[in-house]
């Protein structure tokens, strides 16, 4: 009966059916279930979008207008249902500047970690580039709660930006300090930030949502990003690798001697890996012998740039 019901829902409500599969994987086989649901969605012609402000909430959400599914925020590392509920609640508000949204997010219980993860995933793309928004968040952390500014402690840049940001000037302080206008002044006059590199964007996506689809076609075949690190019951290390130049994903076992000597890479690391095909071994009468079956293994790797959270 359950199988019949699922078949009916898949036929008549395919978009909603795929969304439900993505939202409710089995805890024991969550990764496999999510991969299967993702493949089914693609086979049925549905795009799965990364989370985006004004479109994403706590759970996976179907978008009938564009035949797409938006990833749920509660499934993102270091985030939770509260994060998703808050951004969904604010989705229809107009914000003339990112700082006003930032104030709303913090007033509703989101902390620095929640906001940083969303920024790094380009969730607030409509308000600007990732590193630019991170810099504005940094400035708000520094100035957001100030009520006055001490003249003796102000830098030349701060002095240049203070005009129009206070209600009264006293001999030693500016009182009635307006941090929002002050930050906007600093942004317009001095904020010149190098954009986030494509490699950092790939890292952040792998760390926080577990996958990426960014391709760097100029990279050599040996360049990969580590999406996932696993250790099986025999103590063997397995890496799920994302090939940078074509987006191919594969899970491979690491050479144990190499791991013991050079350590295990972190999720999100970019590595150069040499992959070789070798015969599998089987234990017979306490002796390992080679079989005719083969497997690809990671013989060696070099970590190019480690995770920078």
C-alpha positions in Angstrom: 0.0 0.0 0.0 2.8 2.4 0.9 4.6 1.6 -2.4 1.4 2.3 -4.4 0.9 5.6 -2.6 4.5 6.7 -3.3 4.1 5.7 -7.0 0.9 7.8 -7.2 2.5 10.8 -5.5 5.5 10.5 -7.7 3.3 10.5 -10.9 0.9 13.2 -10.0 3.0 15.4 -7.7 6.6 14.8 -8.8 8.0 18.1 -7.6 6.5 17.8 -4.2 7.5 14.2 -4.0 11.1 14.9 -4.7 11.1 17.8 -2.2 9.7 15.4 0.5 12.4 12.8 -0.3 15.1 15.4 0.1 13.7 16.7 3.3 13.2 13.3 5.0 16.1 11.0 4.4 16.6 8.0 6.7 19.0 8.8 9.5 20.9 5.5 8.9 21.4 6.1 5.1 21.0 9.9 4.9 23.8 10.5 2.4 22.7 7.7 0.0 19.0 8.7 0.3 19.9 12.4 -0.5 22.0 11.4 -3.5 19.2 9.2 -4.8 16.6 11.9 -4.3 18.8 14.4 -6.0 19.3 12.1 -9.0 15.6 11.5 -9.2 14.9 15.2 -9.2 17.4 15.7 -12.0 16.0 12.8 -14.0 12.5 14.4 -13.8 13.8 17.7 -15.0 13.9 19.6 -11.7 16.8 21.9 -10.7 18.0 21.9 -7.1 19.1 25.4 -6.1 21.4 26.4 -3.3 19.8 28.4 -0.6 19.0 32.0 -1.5 17.4 34.9 0.5 13.7 35.4 -0.4 13.4 31.8 -1.7 14.7 29.5 1.0 13.3 28.6 4.4 14.0 26.0 7.1 13.0 23.1 4.9 13.5 22.2 1.2 10.9 24.2 -0.8 9.3 23.4 -4.2 9.2 26.3 -6.7 6.5 25.4 -9.2 7.0 28.5 -11.2 10.6 27.6 -12.1 10.4 23.8 -11.8 13.0 23.9 -9.1 13.7 22.9 -5.5 15.5 25.2 -3.0 17.7 23.6 -0.4 16.4 23.9 3.2 18.5 25.9 5.6 18.1 23.6 8.6 20.1 21.0 6.7 23.2 23.3 6.5 26.1 22.7 8.9 26.0 25.1 11.9 22.5 26.3 11.1 19.1 25.3 12.4 15.4 25.7 12.0 15.4 29.0 13.7 17.8 30.4 11.1 15.5 29.2 8.3 12.4 30.5 9.9 13.9 34.0 10.5 15.1 34.5 6.9 11.8 33.2 5.6 9.9 35.7 7.8 12.0 38.5 6.4 11.8 37.5 2.8 9.3 40.2 1.6 10.8 43.1 3.4 12.6 45.8 1.4 16.2 46.6 2.6 18.0 49.7 1.1 21.2 48.4 2.5 22.5 45.1 3.9 23.2 46.5 7.3 19.4 47.0 7.9 18.9 43.3 7.2 21.8 42.5 9.5 20.2 44.3 12.3 16.9 42.4 11.8 18.7 39.1 11.7 20.6 39.8 15.0 17.5 41.1 16.7 15.7 37.9 16.0 18.3 35.6 17.6 20.8 34.9 14.8 24.4 35.0 15.9 27.7 35.7 14.2 28.2 32.1 13.1 24.7 31.8 11.6 25.2 35.0 9.6 28.8 34.2 8.5 27.7 30.8 7.1 24.9 32.4 5.1 27.1 35.1 3.8 29.8 32.6 2.8 27.2 30.5 0.9 26.3 33.7 -1.1 22.9 33.5 0.4 22.6 37.3 0.4 23.9 37.7 -3.2 21.5 40.5 -4.0 23.2 42.8 -1.4 26.8 42.4 -2.7 29.9 40.2 -3.0 30.8 37.7 -0.2 33.9 39.4 1.2 32.3 42.8 1.0 29.3 41.6 3.1 31.7 39.9 5.6 33.5 43.3 6.0 30.2 45.1 6.7 29.4 42.4 9.3 32.8 43.0 10.9 32.2 46.7 11.0 28.8 46.2 12.6 30.4 43.9 15.3 32.8 46.7 16.0 30.6 49.8 16.0 27.0 48.5 16.1 26.4 48.9 19.9 28.3 52.1 20.4 26.5 55.2 21.8 29.3 57.6 21.5 32.8 58.0 20.0 35.9 59.2 21.9 37.8 61.7 19.8 41.1 60.7 21.4 40.7 57.1 20.3 39.5 57.8 16.7 41.7 57.0 13.7 42.0 59.4 10.7 39.6 57.2 8.8 37.0 57.3 11.6 37.3 61.1 11.9 36.8 61.4 8.1 33.6 59.3 8.3 32.0 60.8 11.5 30.2 63.7 9.7 26.4 63.3 10.0 26.7 60.4 12.4 26.1 62.1 15.8 23.6 64.4 17.5 26.0 66.5 19.6 29.7 67.2 19.6 31.4 67.7 22.9 35.0 68.6 23.7 36.1 65.0 24.0 33.3 62.9 22.4 30.7 62.6 19.7 27.4 61.6 21.5 24.2 60.3 20.0 26.4 58.2 17.7 24.6 56.7 14.6 26.5 53.4 13.8 24.5 52.6 10.8 25.2 55.8 8.9 28.8 55.7 10.1 29.3 52.2 8.6 27.7 53.3 5.4 30.0 56.3 5.2 33.0 54.0 5.8 31.9 51.6 3.1 31.4 54.3 0.5 34.7 56.1 1.2 37.1 53.3 2.1 35.8 49.8 1.7 37.8 48.1 -1.1 37.8 44.4 -0.6 39.3 41.7 -2.8 36.4 39.3 -3.8 36.3 35.8 -2.4 38.3 33.4 -4.5 36.5 30.6 -6.4 38.5 28.2 -4.2 37.2 29.6 -1.0 33.6 29.5 -2.4 34.1 25.8 -3.2 35.5 25.1 0.2 32.7 26.9 2.0 30.1 25.0 0.0 31.8 21.6 0.7 32.1 22.4 4.4 28.6 23.7 5.0 26.3 22.0 2.5 28.4 19.0 1.7 28.8 19.5 -2.1 29.6 22.1 -4.7 28.9 22.5 -8.4 31.5 25.1 -9.2 33.8 24.0 -12.0 37.3 25.5 -12.7 38.0 24.2 -16.2 41.6 25.4 -16.2 42.6 23.1 -13.3 44.6 19.9 -14.1 43.0 16.5 -13.8 44.8 15.8 -10.5 43.1 18.7 -8.7 40.3 17.9 -6.3 38.3 19.3 -3.4 37.7 16.9 -0.5 33.9 16.8 0.0 33.8 14.2 2.7 36.2 12.2 4.9 35.2 8.8 6.2 36.9 6.0 8.2 35.6 2.5 7.9 35.6 -0.2 10.6 39.1 -1.4 9.5 40.6 2.1 10.0 40.9 2.8 6.3 40.4 6.4 5.2 38.0 7.2 2.3 37.8 10.5 0.6 34.8 11.7 -1.5 36.6 13.9 -4.1 35.2 16.6 -6.4 37.2 17.0 -9.5 37.6 20.7 -10.1 37.8 20.7 -13.9 34.7 18.7 -14.6 32.6 18.3 -11.5 32.9 14.5 -11.3 32.5 13.1 -7.8 33.9 9.8 -6.6 34.6 8.1 -3.3 38.1 6.4 -3.1 40.2 4.7 -0.4 43.5 6.3 0.6 46.8 4.4 0.7 47.3 3.6 4.3 51.0 4.2 4.4 50.6 7.7 2.9 47.9 8.6 5.4 50.0 7.4 8.3 52.9 9.5 7.2 51.2 12.7 5.9 47.9 12.8 7.8 44.3 13.1 6.6 43.1 16.2 4.7 40.1 18.1 6.0 36.8 18.5 4.3 37.0 21.5 2.0 40.7 21.1 1.3 42.0 21.5 -2.2 44.5 18.7 -3.0 46.5 17.3 -5.9 45.9 13.5 -5.9 47.5 10.6 -7.8 45.0 7.8 -8.3 46.1 4.4 -9.4 44.3 1.2 -10.3 45.4 -1.9 -8.4 44.3 -5.5 -7.8 42.1 -6.0 -4.7 43.5 -8.3 -2.1 41.7 -11.1 -0.2 42.6 -12.9 3.0 42.8 -16.6 2.7 44.2 -18.8 5.5 45.6 -15.7 7.1 47.5 -14.7 4.0 46.5 -11.8 1.7 46.6 -12.7 -2.0 45.8 -10.5 -5.0 42.5 -11.2 -6.9 41.5 -10.4 -10.5 39.2 -7.6 -9.3 40.6 -4.1 -9.4 40.0 -0.9 -7.6 41.1 2.7 -7.9 42.8 4.1 -4.8 44.5 7.4 -3.8 48.2 6.5 -3.7 49.3 10.0 -2.7 48.1 13.5 -2.3 49.4 17.0 -1.6 47.2 19.6 0.3 47.4 22.8 -1.7 45.4 25.1 0.5 43.9 24.1 3.8 40.4 25.0 5.1 40.2 28.6 6.2 36.8 29.0 8.0 
